[in-house]
Amino acid sequence: MARQFWKPSNMLYPLPAVLISCADEEGNANVMTAAWTGTVCSDPVMVSVSIRKERFSHDIIKRTGEFVINLTTEYMAFVTDYMGVKSGKNIDKFGFGENEFDGKLKLTKSPSRFIKAPGIAESPVNLECKVTQVLELGSHDMFLAEVLSTDVDDKYLDGNGKFDLAKAKLLAYNHGEYYGLGEYLGKFGYSVKKK
């Protein structure tokens, strides 16, 4: 079997394509797209997001110490990409309608329970986050944060009240491209379950 050796790269794909929402001290909200996010700890529930220092949201989050991770769906692919290529320095990302997106999805602020930063109503899951530590790592700063609330849209729950991944059709990011998640293959531990 032939293999190639490339320069070091972050090839941990696919990753969730998420929208990070935040608000400055005056309540002006912004949204950015991120894929450099992940689970850090389960008790307390903690996550991370790594953001380039030059991004508009970076300084807002560093000053306020809070943000919301909003999961995205296949239906939200267009607006997710748009929020990553346009800067909040130049536009109000919550301030325009579907007509400016040629009929595509717009974003609506959803009030958070414990922080001032809004969530996104169109997102199936919003994680309200309070920053506990900022790690300066080079091109990106990593914001470690405790999840204070997990807000889930009822329409994505199954009959048992469990989050239904198939119903949500979450969006994934893979080396510069967006994908829908694939089919269900098995449950944790299925490889050792007795038949």
Rosetta blueprint (number, residue, H / E / L):
1 M L
2 A L
3 R L
4 Q L
5 F L
6 W L
7 K L
8 P L
9 S L
10 N L
11 M L
12 L L
13 Y L
14 P L
15 L E
16 P E
17 A L
18 V E
19 L E
20 I E
21 S E
22 C E
23 A E
24 D L
25 E L
26 E L
27 G L
28 N L
29 A E
30 N E
31 V E
32 M E
33 T E
34 A E
35 A L
36 W L
37 T E
38 G E
39 T E
40 V E
41 C E
42 S E
43 D L
44 P L
45 V E
46 M E
47 V E
48 S E
49 V E
50 S E
51 I E
52 R E
53 K L
54 E L
55 R L
56 F H
57 S H
58 H H
59 D H
60 I H
61 I H
62 K H
63 R H
64 T H
65 G L
66 E E
67 F E
68 V E
69 I E
70 N E
71 L E
72 T L
73 T E
74 E H
75 Y H
76 M H
77 A H
78 F H
79 V H
80 T H
81 D H
82 Y H
83 M H
84 G H
85 V H
86 K L
87 S L
88 G L
89 K L
90 N L
91 I L
92 D L
93 K L
94 F L
95 G L
96 F L
97 G L
98 E H
99 N H
100 E H
101 F H
102 D L
103 G L
104 K L
105 L L
106 K L
107 L L
108 T L
109 K E
110 S E
111 P L
112 S L
113 R L
114 F L
115 I L
116 K L
117 A L
118 P L
119 G E
120 I E
121 A L
122 E L
123 S L
124 P L
125 V E
126 N E
127 L E
128 E E
129 C E
130 K E
131 V E
132 T E
133 Q E
134 V E
135 L E
136 E E
137 L L
138 G L
139 S L
140 H E
141 D E
142 M E
143 F E
144 L E
145 A E
146 E E
147 V E
148 L E
149 S E
150 T E
151 D E
152 V E
153 D L
154 D H
155 K H
156 Y H
157 L E
158 D L
159 G L
160 N L
161 G L
162 K L
163 F E
164 D L
165 L H
166 A H
167 K H
168 A H
169 K L
170 L E
171 L E
172 A E
173 Y E
174 N E
175 H L
176 G L
177 E E
178 Y E
179 Y E
180 G E
181 L L
182 G L
183 E L
184 Y L
185 L L
186 G L
187 K L
188 F L
189 G L
190 Y L
191 S L
192 V L
193 K L
194 K L
195 K L
